[in-house]
Amino acid sequence: DESISLLKKVINGLNIYLPTDKEATKKTTKLASACSNYIGYCKDRGMNFDDISTLKYLVSGYRLDYDLSDYEINSIHKIFETYENDLKKSNAFDFGDLLVWPYKYLTDPAHKNVLEAYQRRFVHILVDEFQDTNQVQYDLVILLSEKNNLFVVGDPDQTIYTWRGADIGIILNFDQVFEGCKTISLEQNYRSSGNILRI
């Protein structure tokens, strides 16, 4: 809610819509929602504004999902930039930043000692619900589990977080990335009743 509120403030501050436009409030709400989803889309893939120089990452679905005009589409880049600057001024992170910035920090050669300290600290890493991992989460896990001390649990048939950038290819290709890993299939269901299992 705070993120959407800040985006509305940014849109109003940039005068995207004329004050005389009777639909301005409704359009601002719609554009703020589209921007929020776009920013989340980028950050779920490990990108913040500094990584994006054009709108090439803007998927065509945004135009359709939000019925945005060319003018609104072309405004998103400036809104994103201003939003990020306002976050910095407030010493604030949004949800996506909680993954993007630690990853950027740990991959910075200037902080190699910090990364190595965390790699030593986590002797074993277990990730549950691995089918719902997005790119930046995966990159962080790989970074921290440099010594192949990784155990993941997941079911590709239960992916539900694609709207938050979950990439089913991450779990499907796991054994190719980690050659020699052991896969244990849990095919016996002890949780569901017989009626459910027969469906």
DAKA-V401847 format. One record per pair of residues at least 4 apart in sequence whose C-alpha atoms are under 6 Angstrom apart, sorted by the first residue. I is the first residue (numbers start at 1). J is the second residue. D is the distance in Angstrom with one decimal. If there is no record, write none. Layout:
((I & J & D) (I & J & D))
This chain:
((4 & 32 & 6.0) (7 & 32 & 5.4) (8 & 32 & 5.6) (11 & 16 & 5.8) (17 & 24 & 5.8) (24 & 28 & 5.9) (28 & 32 & 5.9) (35 & 39 & 6.0) (37 & 41 & 6.0) (40 & 44 & 5.9) (42 & 47 & 5.2) (43 & 47 & 4.8) (43 & 48 & 5.7) (43 & 96 & 5.2) (44 & 136 & 5.9) (44 & 165 & 5.5) (45 & 135 & 5.0) (45 & 136 & 5.3) (46 & 100 & 5.3) (46 & 136 & 4.8) (47 & 51 & 5.6) (61 & 65 & 5.8) (62 & 66 & 5.9) (63 & 67 & 5.2) (63 & 68 & 5.0) (68 & 72 & 5.8) (76 & 80 & 6.0) (79 & 83 & 5.9) (87 & 92 & 4.9) (93 & 97 & 5.4) (97 & 101 & 5.5) (101 & 105 & 6.0) (103 & 140 & 6.0) (106 & 115 & 5.4) (119 & 144 & 5.2) (124 & 149 & 5.1) (125 & 150 & 5.0) (126 & 151 & 4.7) (126 & 152 & 5.6) (127 & 152 & 4.8) (128 & 152 & 5.9) (128 & 153 & 4.8) (129 & 153 & 5.9) (129 & 154 & 4.7) (130 & 153 & 5.7) (130 & 154 & 4.7) (131 & 154 & 5.2) (131 & 155 & 5.9) (131 & 156 & 5.4) (131 & 159 & 5.6) (131 & 168 & 5.7) (131 & 171 & 5.6) (132 & 159 & 5.6) (132 & 161 & 5.5) (132 & 166 & 4.8) (133 & 166 & 4.9) (134 & 165 & 5.1) (134 & 166 & 4.1) (134 & 167 & 5.5) (145 & 149 & 5.7) (161 & 166 & 5.3) (162 & 166 & 4.4) (169 & 173 & 5.8) (175 & 179 & 5.7))
